[in-house]
Amino acid sequence: MNDLREILAQLEAAKARAEKAELPLLVYLIAMAILEAEEQTRLLGPPTTRH
């Protein structure tokens, strides 16, 4: 249940940041997901393909 409360708190914070940036929440969340993925790629390097 604490995990759910933490997720809800994070969504509330994201909603506030989206409103401040004058963006719809979904657009803000997608942009943040893309930035997170780019950061992970920088940290871990590009994915490798196995044959």
Secondary structure as the mmCIF struct_conf table of DSSP 4:
data_model
#
loop_
_struct_conf.conf_type_id
_struct_conf.id
_struct_conf.beg_label_comp_id
_struct_conf.beg_label_asym_id
_struct_conf.beg_label_seq_id
_struct_conf.end_label_comp_id
_struct_conf.end_label_asym_id
_struct_conf.end_label_seq_id
HELX_RH_AL_P HELX_RH_AL_P1 ASN A 2 LYS A 20
TURN_TY1_P TURN_TY1_P1 ALA A 21 GLU A 22
HELX_RH_AL_P HELX_RH_AL_P2 LEU A 25 LEU A 44
BEND BEND1 PRO A 46 PRO A 46
HELX_LH_PP_P HELX_LH_PP_P1 PRO A 47 THR A 48
#
